[in-house]
Amino acid sequence: MNSVTYGSEQARLNWRDMLDAALRGTRVIIERYGKPTVVMMSYEEYELLNRRAASAEAPSVIEARNHANQSWVSQAEIDEIFADVHHPV
């Protein structure tokens, strides 16, 4: 993946060129005080990154849900607990 870097002042002066570069698939990095702060990319690339991030999170979400399901008390156990409270032995 190609990239090009602009300082914040250059970015103000070259906005149209930056948009064109991003649309061509070049990632545009904008620096402030010499440090990268913003990346400009095409909307297609942004959507692709979001889909990849969502699919990468999916296994951890599934694992958390499985762990939570193992930790839950069944309705029968809850009924038994309340039965003991309402009808002491």
N, CA, C and O of each residue as an XYZ file, in Angstrom:
356
protein
N       0.855     -1.180      0.000
C       0.000      0.000      0.000
C       0.894      1.234      0.000
O       1.768      1.385      0.854
N       0.666      2.095     -0.951
C       1.426      3.348     -1.052
C       0.901      4.364     -0.055
O      -0.275      4.355      0.308
N       1.788      5.231      0.375
C       1.354      6.322      1.249
C       2.157      7.574      0.922
O       3.258      7.514      0.375
N       1.571      8.693      1.273
C       2.223      9.984      1.098
C       1.959     10.786      2.367
O       0.886     10.681      2.960
N       2.931     11.582      2.781
C       2.813     12.327      4.031
C       2.842     13.825      3.757
O       3.647     14.319      2.968
N       1.940     14.530      4.432
C       1.866     15.993      4.352
C       1.924     16.549      5.766
O       1.380     15.958      6.699
N       2.580     17.676      5.914
C       2.468     18.433      7.152
C       1.108     19.122      7.168
O       0.461     19.231      6.126
N       0.673     19.582      8.317
C      -0.664     20.184      8.402
C      -0.794     21.424      7.516
O      -1.852     21.659      6.934
N       0.260     22.206      7.413
C       0.203     23.394      6.548
C       0.119     22.980      5.079
O      -0.654     23.555      4.314
N       0.913     21.987      4.688
C       0.848     21.467      3.317
C      -0.542     20.899      3.022
O      -1.065     21.053      1.918
N      -1.125     20.248      4.012
C      -2.445     19.635      3.821
C      -3.484     20.694      3.473
O      -4.335     20.473      2.611
N      -3.417     21.836      4.137
C      -4.369     22.917      3.829
C      -4.222     23.383      2.380
O      -5.210     23.683      1.709
N      -3.001     23.438      1.920
C      -2.737     23.945      0.573
C      -2.976     22.905     -0.524
O      -3.176     23.267     -1.684
N      -2.957     21.627     -0.170
C      -3.030     20.553     -1.166
C      -4.230     19.630     -0.967
O      -4.177     18.452     -1.318
N      -5.296     20.163     -0.412
C      -6.469     19.349     -0.070
C      -6.971     18.535     -1.265
O      -7.203     17.333     -1.136
N      -7.137     19.163     -2.401
C      -7.662     18.477     -3.589
C      -6.730     17.340     -4.015
O      -7.199     16.248     -4.337
N      -5.432     17.583     -4.021
C      -4.471     16.536     -4.388
C      -4.536     15.365     -3.412
O      -4.417     14.205     -3.806
N      -4.727     15.683     -2.140
C      -4.832     14.634     -1.131
C      -6.079     13.788     -1.362
O      -6.019     12.561     -1.278
N      -7.201     14.426     -1.651
C      -8.431     13.681     -1.946
C      -8.237     12.770     -3.152
O      -8.621     11.601     -3.124
N      -7.644     13.306     -4.202
C      -7.400     12.510     -5.408
C      -6.495     11.314     -5.105
O      -6.741     10.208     -5.586
N      -5.462     11.535     -4.315
C      -4.545     10.449     -3.957
C      -5.276      9.368     -3.165
O      -5.099      8.178     -3.427
N      -6.091      9.774     -2.204
C      -6.844      8.807     -1.401
C      -7.799      8.006     -2.277
O      -7.944      6.798     -2.092
N      -8.442      8.658     -3.216
C      -9.361      7.962     -4.123
C      -8.627      6.973     -5.026
O      -9.217      5.983     -5.461
N      -7.362      7.224     -5.312
C      -6.554      6.304     -6.122
C      -6.018      5.141     -5.294
O      -5.394      4.235     -5.845
N      -6.248      5.148     -3.989
C      -5.784      4.055     -3.139
C      -4.534      4.352     -2.341
O      -4.001      3.466     -1.674
N      -4.061      5.576     -2.398
C      -2.894      5.975     -1.616
C      -3.361      6.471     -0.255
O      -4.266      7.300     -0.162
N      -2.743      5.964      0.786
C      -3.068      6.471      2.122
C      -2.329      7.786      2.322
O      -1.123      7.882      2.094
N      -3.066      8.778      2.747
C      -2.503     10.108      2.959
C      -2.347     10.308      4.462
O      -3.328     10.270      5.205
N      -1.132     10.519      4.899
C      -0.837     10.721      6.320
C      -0.609     12.207      6.538
O       0.175     12.838      5.829
N      -1.301     12.755      7.523
C      -1.139     14.176      7.842
C      -0.458     14.277      9.203
O      -0.908     13.698     10.192
N       0.627     15.023      9.221
C       1.387     15.199     10.457
C       1.113     16.558     11.070
O       0.866     17.540     10.369
N       1.162     16.595     12.373
C       1.095     17.855     13.106
C       2.307     17.876     14.031
O       2.517     16.957     14.822
N       3.089     18.926     13.919
C       4.334     19.057     14.688
C       5.249     17.848     14.480
O       5.918     17.387     15.405
N       5.260     17.343     13.231
C       6.152     16.244     12.887
C       5.696     14.862     13.299
O       6.423     13.889     13.104
N       4.491     14.756     13.872
C       3.979     13.450     14.305
C       2.726     13.101     13.509
O       1.853     13.952     13.335
N       2.620     11.858     13.019
C       1.418     11.447     12.293
C       0.186     11.558     13.190
O       0.177     11.042     14.308
N      -0.851     12.231     12.696
C      -2.055     12.411     13.510
C      -3.327     11.950     12.809
O      -4.293     11.567     13.470
N      -3.340     11.983     11.479
C      -4.555     11.652     10.735
C      -4.171     10.865      9.491
O      -3.132     11.113      8.879
N      -5.023      9.913      9.124
C      -4.850      9.195      7.864
C      -6.094      9.406      7.026
O      -7.215      9.256      7.513
N      -5.896      9.754      5.769
C      -7.006      9.912      4.832
C      -6.947      8.725      3.876
O      -5.890      8.402      3.333
N      -8.096      8.082      3.679
C      -8.169      6.949      2.757
C      -9.514      6.973      2.061
O     -10.410      7.718      2.459
N      -9.661      6.168      1.029
C     -10.941      6.110      0.324
C     -11.995      5.495      1.242
O     -11.672      4.760      2.176
N     -13.241      5.804      0.962
C     -14.330      5.252      1.765
C     -14.383      3.735      1.619
O     -14.689      3.033      2.584
N     -14.089      3.222      0.431
C     -14.056      1.768      0.213
C     -13.052      1.103      1.143
O     -13.350      0.078      1.755
N     -11.866      1.685      1.247
C     -10.838      1.121      2.115
C     -11.263      1.208      3.586
O     -11.019      0.286      4.363
N     -11.887      2.299      3.953
C     -12.402      2.474      5.314
C     -13.417      1.378      5.650
O     -13.352      0.773      6.720
N     -14.351      1.129      4.735
C     -15.356      0.080      4.950
C     -14.702     -1.291      5.074
O     -15.098     -2.091      5.922
N     -13.720     -1.566      4.249
C     -13.004     -2.835      4.314
C     -12.320     -3.004      5.671
O     -12.384     -4.078      6.268
N     -11.676     -1.960      6.151
C     -11.034     -2.022      7.470
C     -12.057     -2.267      8.574
O     -11.790     -3.029      9.504
N     -13.222     -1.633      8.485
C     -14.272     -1.853      9.479
C     -14.762     -3.291      9.464
O     -14.967     -3.889     10.521
N     -14.952     -3.853      8.271
C     -15.400     -5.250      8.182
C     -14.348     -6.189      8.754
O     -14.675     -7.142      9.461
N     -13.099     -5.920      8.449
C     -12.023     -6.763      8.994
C     -11.956     -6.660     10.514
O     -11.760     -7.665     11.198
N     -12.116     -5.471     11.035
C     -12.088     -5.290     12.491
C     -13.249     -6.022     13.140
O     -13.081     -6.649     14.186
N     -14.424     -5.947     12.530
C     -15.600     -6.624     13.084
C     -15.401     -8.133     13.078
O     -15.758     -8.803     14.046
N     -14.841     -8.675     12.011
C     -14.640    -10.120     11.954
C     -13.522    -10.550     12.902
O     -13.546    -11.674     13.404
N     -12.557     -9.689     13.154
C     -11.488    -10.014     14.101
C     -12.010    -10.026     15.527
O     -11.516    -10.785     16.360
N     -13.010     -9.188     15.823
C     -13.587     -9.148     17.160
C     -14.516    -10.328     17.405
O     -14.709    -10.736     18.550
N     -15.080    -10.868     16.363
C     -16.097    -11.902     16.507
C     -15.648    -13.073     17.382
O     -16.412    -13.467     18.263
N     -14.457    -13.657     17.198
C     -14.075    -14.774     18.062
C     -14.033    -14.405     19.544
O     -14.440    -15.204     20.386
N     -13.550    -13.217     19.872
C     -13.493    -12.828     21.283
C     -14.889    -12.611     21.846
O     -15.140    -12.904     23.015
N     -15.797    -12.098     21.023
C     -17.175    -11.919     21.477
C     -17.818    -13.274     21.721
O     -18.506    -13.467     22.723
N     -17.597    -14.208     20.814
C     -18.152    -15.554     20.975
C     -17.594    -16.201     22.234
O     -18.335    -16.818     22.998
N     -16.297    -16.063     22.451
C     -15.680    -16.642     23.643
C     -16.267    -16.032     24.917
O     -16.555    -16.752     25.872
N     -16.443    -14.719     24.933
C     -17.022    -14.059     26.106
C     -18.453    -14.526     26.338
O     -18.854    -14.764     27.477
N     -19.216    -14.656     25.271
C     -20.601    -15.112     25.403
C     -20.646    -16.544     25.933
O     -21.472    -16.858     26.791
N     -19.768    -17.413     25.431
C     -19.731    -18.793     25.919
C     -19.365    -18.837     27.394
O     -19.943    -19.607     28.162
N     -18.408    -18.014     27.785
C     -18.017    -17.961     29.194
C     -19.184    -17.477     30.057
O     -19.438    -18.020     31.132
N     -19.883    -16.458     29.579
C     -21.030    -15.935     30.329
C     -22.114    -16.992     30.448
O     -22.721    -17.138     31.509
N     -22.361    -17.723     29.384
C     -23.391    -18.765     29.431
C     -23.034    -19.856     30.422
O     -23.921    -20.433     31.051
N     -21.758    -20.146     30.572
C     -21.334    -21.156     31.534
C     -21.493    -20.653     32.963
O     -21.628    -21.450     33.891
N     -21.478    -19.351     33.142
C     -21.559    -18.768     34.475
C     -22.993    -18.549     34.933
O     -23.229    -18.289     36.113
N     -23.942    -18.648     34.032
C     -25.331    -18.374     34.376
C     -25.913    -19.501     35.219
O     -25.539    -20.666     35.084
N     -26.819    -19.125     36.072
C     -27.562    -20.090     36.878
C     -28.832    -20.420     36.107
O     -29.493    -19.527     35.577
N     -29.168    -21.696     36.046
C     -30.354    -22.100     35.291
C     -31.620    -21.674     36.030
O     -31.597    -21.413     37.233
N     -32.710    -21.610     35.297
C     -34.000    -21.257     35.893
C     -34.390    -22.273     36.958
O     -34.967    -21.901     37.980
N     -34.086    -23.544     36.737
C     -34.403    -24.586     37.723
C     -33.654    -24.334     39.031
O     -34.209    -24.510     40.116
N     -32.380    -23.917     38.920
C     -31.607    -23.618     40.128
C     -32.181    -22.413     40.865
O     -32.232    -22.403     42.095
N     -32.609    -21.408     40.126
C     -33.224    -20.228     40.744
C     -34.515    -20.622     41.449
O     -34.756    -20.204     42.581
N     -35.344    -21.422     40.789
C     -36.600    -21.877     41.397
C     -36.329    -22.661     42.674
O     -37.042    -22.512     43.667
N     -35.300    -23.493     42.644
C     -34.957    -24.294     43.818
C     -34.513    -23.398     44.975
O     -34.889    -23.629     46.124
N     -33.719    -22.385     44.670
C     -33.256    -21.455     45.707
C     -34.438    -20.730     46.327
O     -34.534    -20.635     47.551
N     -35.350    -20.210     45.487
C     -36.506    -19.494     46.008
C     -37.465    -20.424     46.738
O     -38.129    -20.005     47.686
N     -37.546    -21.662     46.314
C     -38.413    -22.620     47.006
C     -37.898    -22.835     48.423
O     -38.685    -22.935     49.363
N     -36.583    -22.906     48.577
C     -35.997    -23.068     49.906
C     -36.256    -21.846     50.770
O     -36.458    -21.975     51.978
N     -36.253    -20.665     50.174
C     -36.492    -19.439     50.924
C     -37.946    -19.368     51.372
O     -38.231    -19.022     52.518
N     -38.860    -19.697     50.471
C     -40.287    -19.608     50.784
C     -40.786    -20.785     51.610
O     -41.756    -20.649     52.357
N     -40.148    -21.918     51.489
C     -40.574    -23.116     52.216
C     -39.376    -23.732     52.919
O     -38.823    -24.728     52.453
N     -38.977    -23.145     54.034
C     -37.802    -23.681     54.721
C     -38.028    -25.124     55.156
O     -39.148    -25.539     55.455
N     -36.951    -25.859     55.180
C     -37.020    -27.275     55.554
C     -37.192    -27.421     57.033
O     -37.271    -28.541     57.538
